[in-house]
Amino acid sequence: MFRLSNNLVGILNFLTFLLSIPILGAGIWLSKRASTDCEKFMERPIIAIGVFLMVISLAGLIGACCRVSWLLWIYLLVMFLLIVLLFCFTIFAFVVTNKGAGEIVSGRGYKEYRLGQYSSWLQKRVNNEKNWRKIRSCLADSNICKKLGQLNDTEAVFYQKHLSPVQSGCCKPPTSCGYTYSNATFWVPTTISQDADTDCTKWSNDQDKLCYNCDSCKAGVLDNLKRDWKKVAVVNIIFLIFLIIVYSVGCCAFRNNREDNALPRWK
């Protein structure tokens, strides 16, 4: 009879194998149907995750249930490396997201964001033209500003809105520019002083440009990323605990395999 740890490893990896099928299928479907740069950017990571889960779950399943020690050893090695990688990423995520926050603007329901307040590592990522071109393309494809402009709010209603960081940073000029409100994505420029925010000259009423090249837009993206990374870091902690438990059970199964393989086979 198989021992309990072998059965547990087998069951967990069978469930993981089943999970990898829809993930891999989604990646393949996306590669066939992707029409935007944002969608194309997602297809490879999804396919890679699906293939990785499928291969590693098969190794764990066969290694535990068929008592193939070398496969189970590879499975445990990959699991150990994954635990170390997730631990390092979780620490890194908390470190690079500990700076930066929206500034409250008097008489406004939304906050505004400044690029210089975020960690230098994050700033370098969005200041890289190649990276920002892809991000800007995703922002345009999402129509987040277009949907905001279609609401046709009055000035008083708009000023009390709780805009998302991206909406605040990318869809309108900074409040310090003093532009006159026409609608959420169309503002009448005024005379700009030399001391004004540099984003004031980057703003455009062209609906394809708006403030997508502004530092405030980059800051809004980083604030959104900061929130997402913190959520991911919390999920990673839970996932790490789960992986450590699975790894411990896998070590017991590996020990069982070695003991069983070392016993003489009596007919």
N, C-alpha and C positions, 0 to 999 in steps of 0.2 A: 504493500500500500504506500501511496505517496504520503509524504509528511505534510503537515498543515502549512508550513511556510512555502513549500513548492506549489501547493494548491492556490494559496493566496496570490503569489506572484503570477501564476498562470491566469487566474481570473482577472486580475488587474490589467495585465497586458492584453488579454483578449478584448476587454472593454476599450482599451486604448487603441487597439487595432481597428475596432469598429468606428471609433471616433475619427481616426485618420482618413477613412474613406470619404465622408462628406467634405472634409477640409480639402483633400486633394482634388475632389471633384469640383469644388467651388473655384479653386485656383485654375484648373484646366478650363472651366466654363468662362472665367473672367478673361483668360488669355485669348479665347476665341471671340469674346463679345466686347472687349475693352475698346473704347473709342476716344478716351481722353488720356492725357499724360498722367493724371492722378490715378486712374484705374489701372493703367499699365504699370505704374510704379508698385502697386499692391500685389500684382499677380505672382511675381517671383517669390516674395517672402511666403505667401500662402502655400504655393506649391512646395517650397523647401520644407516648411513646417509639416505638411502632410506626408511627404516622403520620409522625413526624419522620424515622425511618430510611427509610421508603418514599419520601417526597418527595425527600429529599436524595440518595438513591441513584439515583433516576430522573433527577434533574438531572445528576448526575455521569456516568451511563451514556449519556444522550442527548448531553450536551455533549462527551464524549470520542469516542464512536463515530460520531456524526453531524456532528462538527466544528461544533457550535453554540457559538460563543465566548461569547455572553452568558450562556447557561445554565451553562457551565463557570466563568465568572467569579463567578456567584452561588454556585455550589458551593464554590469556593475561599474566598469571603468567609465563608460559613457555617462552613467547616472552620477558618478562622483564628479566628473568634469562639469556636468550640467548644474549640480548643486553649487560648486565653487563659482561658476559663471553667474548664476542667478544671485548669489550672495554679493558678489562684487558689483553687479549692476544695481542691486538694490541700494547699497551704500552710495554708489556713484550718483544715483538718481536723487537721493536725499541731499547730497552735497551740492549739486549743481542747481537745485531748485529751491535753495534756502534763501535766495535773494529775489527782490523784485515784488512789487505790489502796485495795484492801481491807486491813483491819487483822487481823492474826493474833490469835485469841482463845485463851488458854491452855486446853489440854485439849480443844480442838475441832478437827475436821478442816476446818471451813469458815471463811471470813473474814466480817467484817462491814463495812458501808459507811456512811460519813457524808457527808451532802449537802454540807456546807461545804468539803469538800476538793476539790471539782470546780470547774472554771472558772465564773466568774460568768455567762457567756453561756449555758452549759448549764443552770445553776441557774434562770435566768429562764425558760427554755423549759418546764421541768417544774413550776415554781411557778405558771405561768399556768393558771388553773382550767380554761379551755376546752381547752387542750392536754392537761392531766392527765386530764381526763374521758375523752378519746378513748383515751389510753394505758391508763388503768385498765380501760376496756371491753375492750381487746384482751387485757389480762392475764387478765381473767375468762373471756373466750372461749377462751383457750388451755388452760384447766384445768390449768395448771402446778402450782398448789398442791393442787388436788384429787387429782392423780395422786401427788403426794408423800405426802399424807395416807393414801392407800389402801394404802401399803406396810406400814403397821402395824409399823414398826421398834421395837425396844426402845430405851430411853433411851440405853444405852451405844452401840448401833449407830448411832443417829441422830447422836449427838455426834461420831462419827468420820467422818460422811459428808462428801464434797466437794461441797457444794451450789453451784449456780450463783449469781451475784450476785443475780438476781431471786428465786430460791428463798430465799436467805438474808435478803434485805431485805424481801420481801413476804409470805412464808408463815409466818413466826414472829416473835415479839417479840424485841427486842434482848436479848442475854445479860445486860446490866447491869440489866435489870428484875427478874431473879431469879425469874421465873415457874417453876412446877413443870411438868415435862414430862408430858403425858398421851399425846399422839401428835404427829406432825409439825405439825399445824395446829390443835391444841387444847391450850391451856396454862392451868393453874390460877393465877389472879392472887394476888399477895401484897400486903401493905400497901406503898403507893408513897410514898417520901419526897419532900419538896419539891425535892430536888436531883436526882431521877431524870430520866432521858431523857424528853423530852416524848412520844416515841413510845410510852412505856409506857401512857399514857392513851388513845392512839389505837388500840391493839390491841383486836381484838374476836374472840371465838370464833365469831361468826357467819361461816359459811364463805363468804358472799358479800362480807364486809368484810375480815376478817383484818387485815393491816397495809397494805392498798392505799392508805391515806391517810397512811402514815408517811413521814417524811423518809428513813428507811432504804430504803424501797421505791423512792423516787425516785432515791436514790443507786445502788441496785442496777441500775435501768434505765439510768442514765447510765454505769455501769461497763461494762455490756453494750454500750451504744451506742459507748462509747470503743473497745472492742475491735473492733467491726464497722467503725467509721470508719477505724481504722488499717489494717485489711485492705483496705478500699476504696481508701485512699490509695495503698497499695502497688500494687494493680491499676491505679489511675489512672496511676501513673508508667509502667507497661508500656504501657498504652493510649495515653498521650501520645507515647511514642516511636514507636508504630505510626502514630498520626495525623500526626506530623511527617513520617514517611517518605512516607505517602500524599499529604500536602499538597505535598511536594517533587516527587513524580511528577506530581501534578496541575498544578503550575506548568509543568513541562516540556510536558505535553499542551496546556496553554493557549497556550504559546509556539508549539508546532507548529501549532495551529489558526490562529493569527494569520499565521504564515508561509505556510501553505497557502492561506488566504483571500486573501493579498496577491498570490499568483502569478497571472499571467494564465491564463485557461482556453483552451487551444488545442484545436481540434477535429482 
